[in-house]
Amino acid sequence: MPVFNPDPASSLPQNDDLQSSDLQPAPIDLDKPDEPALSAPVDAPLVAEAPAAAPEPVELPAFDQAPASAAPEGTGVFGHVEGLSAEEKIDPNRIQITIKDREAPIVVLYGPPSCGKTMTLVRLTRYLKRNGYQVSPVRSLRPSDDRHYADMCNGFNDMINSIDAARSTDNLSFMLVEVTKDGRRICQILEAPGEGYFYHGAPGERYPKFINDMLALDMRKIYCVIVEPDGQSEQLRNEYVDRLAHLKHTHMGPSDKVIFVFNKIDLTNFVYGRGRVHLAPARKEVAQLYPGIFAPFRNENPITRFWREWNCDFVPFQTGSYTRDAAAGLVFTDGPDEYPHKLWKNILKCCRG
């Protein structure tokens, strides 16, 4: 397997720290010419390992093999998902989602189970609402007989505003919201069960049909790929890298974008003040934790590669602080606004193209 060798720290940019002075509301100007992408983590040329004396055949991830037989009801990886019909729980390929608007870009919160996708949606929604945007559930995502999804839509604002947001989102599996301002739809944000994107029990499985249907839509997709400083073994991180390479080479179109979201940045040593992060070493840390994760996104265009090395962006993120209450639940407090501000600023840039 190729060995990933990041460049020395001395070659990393030194003036790209996330500053609180950045915290000015981003203007909505979707007609503005595209800005250069943020520098992604340094990703040096790959160096091939010397082959062993008697190399054995390498078995690639079985992304294109037929899926395994359906598990009995209640034993499948989607058996815990609220709102699914009995048929959908048995066979994830029967799960139905509908995305009617094909013009507004869709922001896909992409990551394995329990990586923070739902709380990222909560934190970003709170920030947007406080800065003059409207964030509303799209009720047509799931079939009308999914009463659980209807209840989630009805209680969306209460859930977002609750100090018990972490506990309230436990039952949130699917959610599509639209972000508008002054009557103009800017984008849609999709939250779906992490098992649909990457599941540690079957890393080589194909995406279930509802994910494939979304990936095949003729519309701009912005993938917010969540990575973490902890919580996964080296094997799972390597499998996640393979999964993302498959996504890039098989499903992404020329107008699709990727933003790597380094969640739980507050658990690292790269934070040196409120909302202030040493970006260069943070990017290098992700490159070391997930060897090769940025390689598929290197800019190979013979012209633009001279001023834009990477076809991806990198944003550190913190949802907030979590404190145990008397009922052993988690009480949530927002993290610094610098984090959702920076993420939203990059999403807007990707919406423009």
C-alpha positions in Angstrom: 0.0 0.0 0.0 1.4 3.5 -0.8 3.0 5.3 2.1 1.7 8.8 2.8 4.4 11.3 3.6 3.3 14.8 4.5 5.7 17.6 3.8 7.8 19.0 6.7 6.1 21.4 9.0 8.4 24.2 7.8 6.8 24.1 4.4 3.3 24.6 5.8 1.8 28.1 5.6 2.2 30.0 8.8 -0.4 32.8 8.3 -3.6 30.8 7.9 -4.8 30.5 11.5 -8.5 30.8 12.1 -9.0 34.2 13.6 -11.9 35.7 15.6 -11.6 38.8 13.3 -13.0 36.6 10.6 -16.3 36.6 12.4 -18.3 39.0 10.1 -21.5 37.8 8.5 -20.8 36.4 5.1 -22.6 38.3 2.3 -24.8 36.2 0.0 -23.5 36.9 -3.4 -24.0 33.7 -5.4 -23.0 35.6 -8.6 -19.6 36.5 -7.3 -16.7 34.8 -9.2 -15.3 31.8 -7.5 -12.6 32.3 -4.9 -9.5 30.0 -4.7 -10.1 27.0 -2.5 -8.6 26.9 0.9 -5.4 25.1 1.2 -6.1 21.5 2.2 -3.6 19.6 4.4 -0.2 19.0 2.8 -0.2 15.8 0.9 3.3 14.9 -0.5 3.8 12.6 -3.5 3.1 9.0 -2.7 6.1 6.8 -2.3 5.6 3.2 -3.1 6.8 0.6 -0.6 9.4 -2.0 -1.7 7.5 -5.2 -2.7 8.0 -8.2 -0.5 10.0 -11.1 -1.9 6.8 -13.1 -2.6 3.9 -10.6 -2.9 0.5 -12.0 -2.5 -2.5 -10.7 -4.6 -4.2 -7.7 -3.1 -7.9 -7.8 -2.7 -9.5 -4.4 -3.3 -12.6 -3.3 -1.3 -15.6 -5.0 -2.7 -17.6 -1.8 -3.4 -19.1 -3.2 -6.6 -20.0 -6.7 -5.3 -23.6 -7.7 -4.7 -24.7 -6.9 -1.2 -25.1 -9.7 1.3 -28.4 -11.3 1.9 -30.8 -9.2 4.0 -30.7 -9.8 7.7 -33.8 -10.8 9.7 -35.9 -8.0 11.0 -34.3 -6.2 13.9 -30.8 -7.5 13.3 -29.8 -5.3 10.3 -27.7 -2.2 10.6 -30.8 0.0 10.1 -33.0 -1.9 12.6 -32.6 0.9 15.1 -33.6 3.7 12.7 -36.8 5.4 13.8 -39.6 5.8 11.2 -38.6 3.1 8.8 -41.2 0.6 7.8 -40.6 -3.1 8.7 -39.7 -3.7 5.0 -37.1 -0.9 5.1 -35.5 -2.2 8.3 -35.1 -5.6 6.8 -33.8 -4.4 3.5 -32.1 -0.9 3.4 -32.5 -0.9 -0.4 -36.3 -0.3 0.2 -35.7 2.9 2.1 -37.3 5.8 0.2 -36.2 9.5 0.2 -37.3 12.2 -2.3 -35.4 15.3 -3.1 -37.6 17.4 -5.3 -35.6 20.6 -5.7 -32.7 19.9 -8.2 -31.6 23.5 -8.5 -30.5 24.4 -5.0 -27.2 22.7 -4.1 -27.5 19.9 -1.5 -25.0 19.8 1.4 -24.4 16.2 2.4 -23.2 15.6 6.0 -21.0 12.6 5.3 -19.6 10.4 7.9 -19.9 7.2 9.9 -22.4 6.7 12.8 -21.8 8.9 15.9 -19.3 11.2 14.3 -21.3 14.3 15.1 -23.3 14.9 11.9 -26.6 15.7 13.7 -25.1 18.1 16.2 -23.2 19.8 13.3 -26.6 20.4 11.7 -27.9 21.7 15.1 -25.0 24.1 15.6 -25.0 25.4 12.0 -28.8 25.9 12.2 -28.5 28.0 15.4 -25.8 30.1 13.8 -27.8 30.7 10.6 -31.0 31.6 12.4 -29.1 34.2 14.5 -27.7 35.7 11.4 -30.9 36.3 9.4 -31.4 33.0 7.6 -34.4 30.8 7.7 -33.8 27.1 8.1 -36.9 24.9 7.6 -37.5 21.1 7.3 -38.5 19.8 3.9 -41.4 17.5 4.6 -41.4 15.7 1.3 -38.1 13.9 2.0 -39.8 10.8 3.5 -43.1 9.1 2.5 -46.2 10.6 4.1 -46.8 7.4 6.2 -43.5 8.0 8.1 -45.1 9.7 11.1 -41.8 9.8 12.9 -40.3 12.1 10.3 -43.4 14.2 10.3 -43.1 14.6 14.1 -39.4 15.5 13.7 -40.4 18.2 11.2 -43.1 19.6 13.5 -40.7 19.7 16.5 -37.7 20.9 14.5 -37.4 24.4 16.0 -38.0 23.1 19.6 -35.3 20.5 19.1 -32.8 23.0 17.7 -33.4 25.5 20.5 -33.4 23.1 23.4 -30.5 22.9 25.9 -31.2 19.1 25.7 -30.5 19.2 21.9 -27.9 16.3 22.2 -30.6 14.1 23.8 -33.4 15.4 21.6 -31.5 14.4 18.4 -31.0 10.8 19.5 -34.1 9.8 17.5 -33.3 12.0 14.5 -32.3 9.7 11.6 -33.3 11.6 8.5 -33.7 15.3 8.0 -33.6 17.6 5.0 -33.7 21.3 5.6 -33.7 24.3 3.2 -31.7 27.4 3.9 -33.2 30.6 2.6 -32.7 34.4 3.0 -35.0 37.1 1.7 -37.1 34.5 0.0 -34.2 33.0 -1.9 -33.2 29.4 -1.4 -29.5 29.1 -0.9 -29.0 25.4 -0.4 -30.4 22.2 1.2 -28.7 20.2 3.9 -29.2 16.5 4.2 -28.7 14.4 7.4 -29.0 10.6 7.0 -28.0 7.6 9.1 -24.2 7.2 9.1 -24.6 3.5 8.3 -25.6 4.5 4.8 -22.2 6.1 4.2 -19.8 3.9 6.1 -20.4 1.1 8.5 -17.6 -0.6 10.4 -19.2 -4.0 10.1 -19.2 -3.9 6.3 -16.8 -1.4 5.0 -16.7 -2.8 1.5 -20.5 -2.9 0.9 -22.0 -0.8 -1.8 -24.1 2.2 -0.8 -27.8 1.3 -0.2 -30.1 2.4 -2.9 -31.3 5.6 -1.3 -27.7 6.8 -1.1 -27.0 5.8 -4.7 -30.2 7.6 -5.8 -29.0 10.8 -4.1 -25.5 10.5 -5.5 -26.9 10.1 -9.0 -29.0 13.2 -8.9 -28.1 15.8 -11.6 -27.4 18.6 -9.2 -24.5 20.2 -7.3 -23.5 18.3 -4.2 -21.3 19.6 -1.5 -19.9 16.8 0.8 -19.0 17.9 4.3 -16.8 14.9 5.1 -16.4 14.6 8.9 -13.1 13.5 10.4 -12.2 13.2 14.0 -9.1 13.2 16.3 -10.3 10.1 18.1 -12.9 7.4 18.2 -11.8 5.1 15.4 -9.2 2.4 15.1 -6.4 2.6 12.5 -8.1 -0.1 10.4 -11.4 1.8 10.4 -9.7 5.0 9.4 -8.0 3.3 6.5 -11.3 1.8 5.4 -12.9 5.2 5.6 -10.1 6.6 3.3 -10.9 3.8 0.8 -14.6 4.7 0.9 -13.9 8.3 0.2 -11.6 7.5 -2.7 -14.4 5.3 -4.1 -16.9 8.2 -3.7 -14.5 10.6 -5.5 -13.7 8.3 -8.5 -17.1 6.7 -8.9 -19.8 9.2 -7.9 -18.6 12.7 -7.9 -19.2 15.0 -10.9 -17.2 18.0 -12.0 -19.5 20.5 -10.2 -19.4 18.6 -6.8 -17.3 19.9 -4.0 -15.7 18.5 -0.8 -15.2 20.2 2.6 -13.2 18.2 5.2 -14.7 19.1 8.6 -12.2 18.4 11.4 -14.8 17.9 14.2 -14.0 18.0 17.9 -11.1 20.4 17.3 -11.5 21.4 21.0 -10.1 18.0 22.0 -6.8 18.8 20.3 -3.9 20.9 21.1 -4.3 23.1 18.0 -6.7 25.5 19.7 -4.9 28.6 21.2 -7.9 30.9 21.9 -11.6 31.2 21.5 -12.3 30.1 17.9 -8.6 30.3 17.1 -6.8 27.3 15.6 -3.4 26.6 14.2 -4.6 25.3 10.8 -1.4 24.0 9.3 -0.6 21.4 12.1 -4.3 20.5 12.3 -4.3 19.7 8.6 -1.1 17.7 9.0 -2.7 15.8 11.9 -5.6 14.7 9.7 -3.2 13.6 7.0 -1.3 11.4 9.5 -4.5 10.0 11.1 -6.0 9.2 7.7 -3.1 8.5 5.4 -3.9 9.3 1.8 -7.3 10.9 2.5 -6.5 14.0 0.5 -4.8 12.3 -2.4 -7.9 11.9 -4.6 -8.6 15.6 -4.3 -5.2 16.8 -5.6 -5.8 19.3 -8.5 -4.5 17.7 -11.7 -5.4 20.5 -14.0 -2.2 21.5 -15.8 -3.1 25.2 -15.5 -5.0 25.8 -12.3 -2.8 23.5 -10.2 -0.2 26.3 -10.0 -2.4 28.4 -7.8 -4.8 25.8 -6.4 -3.1 22.6 -5.3 -6.2 20.9 -3.9 -9.8 20.5 -5.0 -11.1 20.5 -1.5 -11.4 22.7 1.6 -10.5 22.1 5.2 -12.4 23.6 8.2 -11.9 22.9 11.9 -15.1 22.6 13.9 -16.6 22.4 17.3 -20.3 22.0 18.0 -20.2 23.0 21.6 -19.8 21.8 25.2 -21.6 18.9 26.8 -22.3 18.6 30.5 -24.0 15.8 32.5 -27.1 16.8 34.2 -28.9 15.2 37.2 -30.8 12.8 34.9 -27.4 11.6 33.4 -28.3 13.3 30.2 -26.2 15.8 28.3 -26.9 19.6 28.4 -25.6 21.4 25.3 -23.9 24.8 25.1 -22.9 26.4 21.8 -19.2 26.5 20.9 -17.7 29.7 19.5 -19.4 31.2 16.5 -16.1 31.3 14.6 -16.5 27.6 13.7 -20.0 27.6 12.1 -19.1 31.0 10.5 -16.1 29.5 8.8 -18.0 26.4 7.7 -20.9 28.4 6.3 -18.4 30.7 4.5 -17.0 27.7 2.7 -20.4 26.3 1.9 -21.4 29.6 0.3 -18.2 29.5 -1.8 -19.0 26.0 -3.0 -22.6 27.0 -3.8 -21.2 29.7 -6.2 -19.1 27.1 -7.9 
